[in-house]
Amino acid sequence: MNDTLLNAYSGIKTHQFGIDSLSNNIANVNTLGYRSNDPEFKTLFSSHLDALNAKSVVANDRNYGVTGSGNVLSNKDGEYMPSEGEFHMAYQGKGWFVIGPNKNGEMTINKDGFSKKQDNFLTRAGNFARDADGYLVTPEGYYVYGIDLKKIKDGTLNSTARDEDIEKLHGNTLSPLQIPQDLTYQPVLSTKVGISVNLNPKDHLKGAQDFFLNDKGEIIKERFLNQDINALANDDNEPIDAITNRKLNISIQKEDGKKEDLVFTYGDAEKGENQFKTLGDLQKLFKEKTGLDLNLIKSEKDAKSPPLLLEIANPSQTPITFSLSGGIADKLGLNANQMELKKGISRDSVAIKIPYYSTEVDIYDKAGDKYLLQSEYYMTNSNDPTSSPTSKRKNQTWEVKSYIVDPKNKTPINDPTWEIVGFDSATHKMKSAPMILDFKGNKLTYSLDKSENHDSSDLSYQDSKLLEASQDGKPRGIFRDMRIEENGVISLAFSNGVVEPVARIGILAFTNDQGLRKIGGNLYEMQEGTINGENRPLSGNPILGWDEEGKLKFGKIRHKYLETSNVNAGNALTNLILMQRGYSMNARAFGAGDDMIKEAISLKK
């Protein structure tokens, strides 16, 4: 038998292997997640033709036949097509979905190896669905593995701290994922609330009676005396603007005909005479310099909460001729020109108002019922740039009244808590300590200075508004929708507006994908072999798809997409034709070799 027959036979057999591999690719051109194979050949044997010329510089060896060297797995991604399946997904990049036959299984990935309680397989086909128990499964019933946060129990999702969720989502133990359809969100008691507001004293005003009168309708003297005059407005909603109109011009003439002219100046600079900042300061100046009284009075004595007025009165029996002018007097309606003040006669201002703002935040009790956390802000001191550096009144301050209201009957369920908050004149940020409120027997920590993403401020170019409210309480909710992020985290959206992470799709990558073995059904498995005398996976140990920060390292998840086969139909058909031609040529060579043998046999005749 000559070598031509042997060479041609190996060529026929090897090209048949190539045709079989390429035709299998073509057969799976529409198979989801299919990875094509590229057949590769190598020479079978070789010999040296030393008899020709052992010392020739020309090659004198000869090869015998051909055989398959491998059926290489293509790592090229397929195309990605949209899908309407709720749990359909595709992985774009280097890596594999992890599945297994056991719903109680577990697989742990370490840096130097792995451990598992059952067989696990790999796939690129992400056409997943839910079975009757809510487990994510493949069409063949294999369970989809990943990080399960174990928040769901008996049809109820129990929320956990965000930091705890993040830590678990970075874990390395994979197990089957279960997401029931009939799912409710367990209500969470509000224990921490943080809000951020911007307070603009010129934006909202309210009658001063709401701040200066108690529940019995009595004037709270301490608040009246400590109130900054620049933190007042008149009944036309015009701020007093004492910083622009600082002077109060006063003329006093008693019965003896002696006249005295005085100037009172708003402010508390280091060097200054007859200065006043608060109503108490001005009251003291009036008493000491003029003998007149400055009082806060009700516009209607018998009413419980009527508008309040400022009153300038003469407490003595001796009449006084009184004149008063200046911007502050103009705004308050206290201007007077040679007015005779006798006992029982007074000069009254218009009704006064005070800068005000209110906020309202929803909070929740243990049963998930909603209550309203309300805060009322009253400005008590303004920011004066001319104030002494040592002044305790150089920054803007507000007194805040906070309480909790039952929205059903609109009544408070606890006693109000008062807190004084201030603002840094340089940064415009609020300085405030958290307050503790009683919420149905539970402690509620309430921070007015900042929320999760913002700080409270007193910016004059912004309206007064609630910037953000953040809290840990949640009402009861019903499962509405599911979403899968690019990093594989599965989050559930509920009717109460909460979006809660519950799981993460497991992704494994390998150093050598060629070491994986196809087992049918579009599945792969790790196979072991001896490498350097050690039994270990030919693909290398599995590598978790995410890093220590929880981000996918080698690709991303595309929700509601499916990856098609990565077979290039044009190339596959071209290569098939080439293989077919190679097969034909080897068949022709085999025929030629056969003819040569026949001819050699015929020579004997």
C-alpha positions in Angstrom: 0.0 0.0 0.0 1.4 3.4 -0.9 1.5 6.5 1.2 -0.9 8.3 -1.1 -3.8 6.1 0.1 -3.0 6.7 3.7 -2.6 10.5 3.3 -5.8 10.7 1.3 -7.7 8.6 3.8 -6.6 10.8 6.8 -7.5 13.9 4.7 -11.0 12.5 4.0 -11.6 11.6 7.6 -10.2 14.9 9.0 -12.2 17.0 6.5 -15.3 15.0 7.5 -14.6 16.1 11.1 -14.4 19.7 9.9 -17.6 19.4 7.9 -19.4 17.9 10.8 -18.2 20.7 13.1 -19.2 23.5 10.6 -22.5 21.9 9.8 -23.3 21.7 13.6 -22.6 25.5 13.8 -24.9 26.1 10.9 -27.6 23.9 12.5 -27.3 26.1 15.7 -27.3 29.4 13.9 -30.5 30.4 15.8 -29.8 28.7 19.1 -29.8 31.2 22.0 -26.4 31.6 23.6 -24.7 29.0 21.3 -20.9 29.2 21.1 -19.6 28.0 17.8 -16.6 25.7 17.2 -13.7 26.3 14.8 -12.1 23.0 13.7 -8.3 23.0 13.5 -6.0 20.5 11.8 -2.4 19.3 12.3 -0.1 16.9 10.5 -0.1 13.3 11.7 3.5 12.0 11.3 6.8 13.1 9.7 10.0 11.4 8.6 13.4 12.5 7.4 14.6 11.6 3.9 18.3 11.2 4.8 18.8 8.9 1.8 18.3 11.9 -0.5 21.0 14.1 0.8 21.7 14.0 4.5 23.8 17.1 4.5 21.6 19.2 2.1 20.6 22.7 3.2 17.3 22.0 1.6 14.5 20.5 3.8 14.4 16.8 3.2 11.7 15.6 5.6 8.2 14.5 4.7 4.8 14.6 6.5 2.3 11.8 6.6 -1.4 12.6 6.7 -3.5 15.0 8.7 -5.7 14.8 11.8 -7.8 17.1 13.9 -5.9 19.2 16.5 -8.9 20.7 18.2 -12.5 22.1 17.9 -11.8 25.5 19.4 -14.7 27.3 21.2 -15.3 30.8 19.9 -15.5 33.4 22.6 -17.0 36.1 20.3 -20.3 37.5 21.6 -23.4 36.8 19.6 -26.0 39.5 18.6 -28.4 40.9 21.2 -32.0 41.1 20.4 -34.8 42.7 22.6 -37.2 40.3 24.4 -40.4 40.8 26.4 -39.7 38.0 28.9 -39.8 39.3 32.5 -36.7 37.5 33.5 -35.0 37.3 30.1 -31.4 38.7 30.2 -28.2 38.6 28.3 -24.6 38.8 29.5 -22.3 40.9 27.4 -18.7 40.2 27.9 -16.5 37.4 29.2 -18.3 35.2 31.6 -21.2 32.7 32.1 -24.5 32.3 33.9 -24.4 29.6 36.7 -27.1 27.0 36.9 -27.7 23.8 38.8 -30.2 21.0 39.3 -30.6 21.3 43.1 -32.7 24.1 44.6 -30.9 23.6 48.0 -27.5 23.8 46.4 -24.7 26.2 47.1 -21.4 27.1 45.4 -18.7 29.1 47.1 -15.9 30.8 45.1 -12.6 31.6 46.7 -9.5 33.2 45.3 -7.6 29.9 45.4 -10.4 27.6 44.5 -14.1 26.7 45.0 -16.4 24.3 46.7 -19.9 23.1 45.8 -22.6 20.8 47.2 -23.8 19.6 43.8 -23.1 19.7 40.1 -23.2 23.1 38.5 -23.3 24.1 34.9 -22.7 27.1 32.8 -24.7 28.8 30.0 -24.9 31.9 27.9 -28.6 31.5 27.2 -30.5 33.9 29.5 -34.1 32.9 28.6 -35.0 32.4 32.3 -38.4 32.2 33.9 -40.0 31.4 37.2 -41.3 28.0 38.3 -44.4 27.4 40.5 -42.3 28.1 43.6 -40.9 31.4 42.3 -37.4 30.1 41.6 -35.6 31.4 38.5 -35.1 28.5 36.2 -34.0 27.6 32.7 -36.5 26.1 30.2 -35.1 22.7 31.2 -35.8 23.4 34.9 -32.2 24.0 36.1 -32.1 26.6 38.9 -30.3 29.9 38.3 -27.7 30.7 40.9 -26.6 34.0 42.4 -26.5 36.0 45.6 -29.8 35.8 47.5 -30.1 38.4 50.2 -32.7 36.2 52.0 -35.1 39.1 52.6 -38.2 37.2 51.5 -40.0 35.0 54.0 -43.6 33.7 53.9 -44.5 36.1 51.0 -43.2 39.2 52.9 -40.1 41.2 52.1 -38.3 42.5 55.2 -36.1 45.5 54.5 -32.5 45.6 55.8 -29.9 48.3 56.1 -28.4 49.5 52.9 -24.8 49.0 54.1 -25.7 45.4 55.0 -27.2 44.8 51.5 -24.1 46.2 49.8 -21.9 43.9 51.8 -23.9 40.8 51.0 -24.1 41.7 47.3 -20.3 41.5 47.3 -20.4 38.0 48.6 -18.9 34.8 47.1 -21.5 32.2 47.9 -24.0 31.4 45.1 -27.4 29.7 45.6 -30.7 29.4 43.7 -32.6 32.6 43.4 -36.3 32.8 44.4 -38.6 35.7 43.8 -42.3 35.0 44.5 -45.0 36.9 42.6 -47.4 37.4 45.6 -45.2 39.5 47.7 -45.8 42.3 50.2 -43.4 44.8 51.7 -43.2 44.6 55.5 -43.7 48.1 56.9 -40.8 49.7 58.8 -41.1 51.9 61.8 -39.6 55.4 61.3 -36.8 55.9 63.8 -34.6 58.4 61.9 -35.6 61.4 59.8 -33.4 64.0 58.2 -34.5 66.9 56.2 -32.8 69.7 54.3 -34.6 73.1 53.8 -33.7 76.5 52.4 -35.1 79.3 54.6 -35.5 82.7 52.9 -36.9 85.2 55.5 -38.5 87.3 52.7 -40.4 84.5 51.2 -43.1 83.6 53.7 -44.6 85.6 56.6 -47.1 84.8 59.4 -48.9 86.8 62.0 -46.6 87.3 65.1 -49.4 86.1 67.4 -48.7 82.5 66.4 -45.2 82.8 67.9 -45.6 85.3 70.7 -48.8 83.9 72.3 -49.1 80.7 74.2 -52.1 78.3 74.1 -53.9 80.5 76.7 -53.5 83.6 74.5 -50.9 85.1 76.9 -47.9 86.9 75.6 -44.6 85.0 76.0 -42.5 87.9 77.3 -39.1 86.2 76.7 -39.8 85.7 73.0 -40.9 89.3 72.7 -37.8 90.7 74.4 -35.4 88.5 72.4 -37.0 89.1 69.0 -34.7 90.8 66.4 -36.4 93.9 65.0 -35.0 93.0 61.6 -36.9 89.7 61.8 -40.3 91.5 61.7 -42.6 92.7 58.9 -45.7 94.8 58.7 -49.2 93.9 57.7 -48.5 94.7 54.0 -45.9 91.8 54.1 -43.0 94.3 53.9 -39.9 93.3 55.8 -38.7 96.0 58.3 -35.3 95.9 56.6 -33.6 97.5 59.6 -30.1 97.0 58.0 -31.0 99.6 55.3 -33.0 101.9 57.6 -31.0 101.8 60.8 -32.0 105.1 62.4 -34.9 106.0 64.7 -35.1 109.7 65.2 -36.9 110.7 68.4 -37.8 114.1 69.8 -39.1 114.5 73.4 -40.6 117.7 75.0 -41.9 117.6 78.5 -44.1 120.2 80.3 -41.0 122.2 81.3 -40.5 123.0 77.6 -37.1 121.3 77.5 -36.6 119.4 74.3 -34.3 116.5 73.7 -33.5 114.9 70.3 -32.2 111.4 70.3 -31.1 108.9 67.6 -31.4 105.2 68.2 -29.4 103.0 65.8 -30.1 99.4 64.8 -27.1 97.1 65.3 -24.6 95.8 67.8 -21.2 97.0 66.5 -18.3 97.2 68.9 -18.3 101.0 69.2 -21.7 102.6 69.1 -24.2 104.5 71.2 -27.9 104.0 71.7 -27.8 100.8 69.7 -30.5 98.2 69.7 -30.9 94.8 68.1 -33.9 93.2 69.8 -37.3 94.6 70.9 -36.0 94.2 74.4 -33.0 96.4 73.6 -35.3 99.1 72.1 -37.7 98.8 75.0 -34.8 99.5 77.4 -33.6 102.5 75.4 -37.1 104.0 75.3 -37.5 103.6 79.1 -34.0 104.9 80.0 -33.8 107.8 77.5 -37.4 109.0 77.1 -39.3 107.5 80.0 -41.8 105.9 77.5 -42.8 102.3 77.4 -42.6 100.0 74.4 -45.0 97.1 74.7 -46.5 94.3 72.7 -50.3 94.3 72.9 -53.2 92.5 71.4 -55.3 94.3 68.8 -58.4 92.8 70.6 -57.9 92.2 74.3 -60.6 89.5 74.7 -59.7 87.5 71.7 -57.4 84.5 72.1 -55.2 85.0 69.1 -55.7 88.4 67.5 -53.1 90.3 65.5 -50.4 91.9 67.7 -49.2 95.5 67.7 -46.3 97.5 69.1 -47.4 100.2 71.5 -45.5 103.3 72.6 -47.1 104.6 75.8 -46.5 107.2 78.5 -46.8 105.5 81.9 -46.6 108.8 83.9 -49.2 111.5 84.7 -47.0 114.1 83.0 -47.9 114.6 79.3 -45.0 114.4 76.8 -44.9 115.8 73.3 -43.4 113.0 71.1 -42.0 112.8 67.6 -40.7 109.7 65.9 -39.4 109.2 62.3 -37.1 106.9 60.3 -37.4 103.9 58.1 -38.2 101.4 60.8 -41.0 103.7 62.2 -42.3 104.2 58.6 -42.6 100.4 58.1 -44.3 99.8 61.4 -46.6 102.7 61.2 -45.2 104.4 64.3 -44.4 107.8 62.8 -45.5 110.6 65.0 -45.1 114.4 64.7 -45.6 116.5 67.9 -48.0 114.0 69.3 -49.0 114.6 72.9 -48.8 111.4 74.9 -50.8 111.3 78.1 -51.5 108.4 80.3 -54.0 106.1 78.6 -53.0 107.4 75.2 -50.5 105.5 73.0 -49.0 105.3 69.6 -49.8 101.9 68.1 -48.1 100.2 65.2 -49.8 98.2 62.4 -50.1 94.5 62.9 -46.7 92.8 62.9 -45.7 89.6 61.2 -42.7 87.3 61.4 -40.7 85.3 58.8 -42.1 81.8 58.8 -41.9 78.5 57.0 -43.3 75.0 57.6 -42.4 71.5 56.4 -44.3 68.2 56.5 -42.8 64.8 56.2 -44.6 61.4 56.1 -43.5 59.0 58.8 -44.8 55.4 59.5 -45.6 53.4 62.7 -45.0 49.7 63.1 -48.2 48.8 61.3 -47.2 51.0 58.3 -49.8 53.7 59.1 -48.8 57.2 58.0 -48.4 60.1 60.3 -47.2 63.6 59.5 -44.0 65.1 61.1 -44.6 68.8 60.9 -42.1 71.6 61.7 -42.8 75.4 61.9 -39.9 77.8 61.5 -40.0 81.3 63.1 -37.1 83.6 62.4 -35.8 85.3 65.6 -32.5 86.8 64.6 -31.2 88.1 61.3 -27.6 88.1 59.9 -26.1 91.6 60.3 -22.7 92.0 58.6 -21.8 95.0 60.8 -22.2 93.0 64.1 -19.3 92.8 66.4 -17.2 89.6 65.8 -17.9 88.6 69.4 -21.6 89.2 69.1 -23.9 86.2 69.8 -26.5 87.6 67.4 -24.4 88.0 64.2 -25.9 84.9 62.5 -29.4 84.2 61.4 -31.4 82.0 63.8 -34.8 80.4 63.8 -36.9 78.7 66.4 -38.4 75.5 65.2 -41.6 73.8 66.6 -41.9 70.2 65.7 -44.7 67.7 66.4 -46.4 64.7 65.0 -49.9 64.8 63.6 -52.5 62.0 63.0 -53.6 62.8 59.4 -57.1 61.2 60.1 -58.2 63.8 62.6 -55.5 66.4 62.0 -54.5 66.5 65.7 -51.1 66.2 67.3 -50.3 63.0 69.0 -47.4 64.4 71.1 -46.3 67.6 72.8 -44.4 70.0 70.5 -40.6 70.2 70.8 -38.8 73.5 70.3 -35.3 73.8 68.9 -33.1 76.8 68.0 -31.2 76.5 64.8 -28.6 78.8 63.4 -26.8 79.4 60.1 -23.1 80.0 59.5 -22.8 83.4 57.8 -19.9 82.2 55.7 -21.1 78.8 54.4 -24.9 79.5 54.8 -25.2 76.0 56.3 -27.4 75.2 59.3 -26.0 74.3 62.6 -28.3 72.1 64.7 -28.2 69.1 67.0 -30.7 66.2 66.4 -33.8 66.3 68.5 -35.6 63.3 70.0 -39.4 63.1 69.5 -41.8 60.6 71.0 -43.5 58.6 68.3 -46.1 56.3 69.9 -43.8 55.2 72.6 -40.8 55.0 70.2 -37.8 57.3 69.9 -37.6 59.3 66.7 -34.3 61.0 65.9 -35.0 64.1 63.9 -32.2 66.1 62.2 -33.1 69.5 60.7 -29.6 70.4 59.3 -29.2 67.8 56.6 -30.8 64.9 54.7 -29.1 62.1 52.9 -27.9 64.2 50.0 -28.3 67.9 51.0 -27.5 70.4 53.7 -30.0 73.0 55.0 -29.2 76.5 54.0 -30.4 80.2 54.2 -29.6 81.3 50.6 -31.5 84.5 49.9 -31.6 83.9 46.1 -33.6 80.7 46.6 -37.2 80.4 47.8 -38.0 78.8 51.1 -38.5 75.1 50.3 -38.0 71.6 51.5 -35.0 70.3 49.5 -35.1 66.7 50.5 -36.5 64.4 53.3 -34.8 61.1 54.1 -35.9 58.5 56.6 -35.8 54.8 57.4 -39.5 54.2 57.8 -41.6 52.6 55.1 -45.4 51.9 54.6 -46.8 48.5 53.6 -46.5 47.9 49.8 -47.5 45.4 47.2 -45.0 44.0 44.6 -45.5 45.8 41.3 -42.4 45.4 39.1 -38.9 43.9 38.8 -35.8 45.4 37.4 -32.3 44.0 36.8 -29.4 46.5 36.7 -26.3 46.3 34.5 -24.3 44.9 37.5 -26.8 42.1 37.8 -28.6 43.3 41.0 -32.3 42.4 41.0 -34.5 45.0 42.6 -38.2 44.9 43.3 -40.5 47.9 43.1 -43.5 48.1 45.4 -46.7 50.2 45.4 -45.3 52.3 48.3 -42.6 53.7 46.0 -39.8 51.6 47.6 -37.3 49.9 45.3 -35.4 47.2 47.3 -32.5 45.0 46.1 -33.2 41.3 46.8 -30.6 39.3 44.8 -27.8 39.3 42.2 -27.4 37.2 39.1 -24.3 34.9 39.5 -21.6 35.4 36.9 -18.4 33.3 36.7 -15.5 33.8 34.3 -12.5 31.5 33.6 -8.9 32.1 32.5 -9.3 29.4 29.8 -12.8 29.0 28.4 -11.3 26.3 26.1 -11.1 24.0 29.1 -14.9 23.9 29.5 -16.7 20.9 28.1 -20.0 21.0 26.2 -22.6 18.5 27.7 -25.6 19.3 25.4 -28.6 21.4 26.0 -26.5 24.6 25.5 -24.7 23.8 28.8 -21.0 23.6 29.7 -19.2 22.1 32.7 -15.8 22.4 34.2 -13.6 19.4 33.4 -10.6 18.4 35.4 -7.2 17.1 34.2 -3.7 16.7 35.4 -1.6 19.8 35.1 2.0 19.7 36.3 1.1 16.6 38.3 -1.9 18.3 40.0 -5.5 17.4 39.3 -7.3 20.7 38.6 -9.8 22.3 36.3 -8.5 22.7 32.7 -10.3 26.0 32.5 -8.7 27.3 35.7 -10.6 28.0 38.9 -13.8 30.0 38.5 -13.5 33.8 39.0 -16.4 35.8 40.5 -17.7 38.3 37.9 -17.7 41.3 40.3 -15.0 43.2 42.1 -14.8 44.3 45.8 -16.9 47.4 45.0 -19.6 45.2 43.5 -19.1 46.2 39.9 -19.0 43.6 37.2 -15.4 43.3 36.0 -15.7 41.6 32.6 -19.0 42.7 31.2 -22.6 43.7 32.0 -26.1 42.3 32.2 -28.7 43.5 29.6 -32.2 43.0 31.0 -34.9 42.0 28.5 -32.4 41.1 25.9 -31.3 37.7 24.7 -28.0 36.7 23.1 -28.3 34.8 19.8 -25.8 32.3 18.5 -22.4 33.7 17.7 -22.2 31.8 14.4 -21.4 34.0 11.4 -23.5 32.4 8.8 -21.5 33.8 5.9 -18.2 32.6 7.2 -19.7 29.2 8.2 -21.0 28.6 4.6 -17.7 29.7 3.1 -15.7 27.4 5.4 -18.1 24.6 4.7 -17.5 24.9 0.9 -13.7 24.9 1.5 -14.0 21.8 3.7 -16.2 20.2 1.0 -13.6 20.9 -1.6 -10.8 19.6 0.6 -12.8 16.4 1.1 -13.3 16.1 -2.7 -9.6 16.6 -3.4 -8.6 14.0 -0.8 -11.2 11.6 -2.4 -9.6 12.3 -5.8 -6.1 11.6 -4.3 -7.4 8.4 -2.8 -8.7 7.3 -6.2 -5.3 8.2 -7.8 -3.5 6.1 -5.2 -5.9 3.2 -5.8 -5.3 3.5 -9.6 -1.5 3.4 -9.0 -1.9 0.2 -7.0 -4.0 -1.4 -9.7 -1.4 -0.5 -12.3 1.4 -1.9 -10.2 -0.6 -5.1 -9.9 -1.2 -5.3 -13.6 2.6 -5.1 -14.2 2.9 -8.6 -12.9 0.8 -9.8 -15.8 
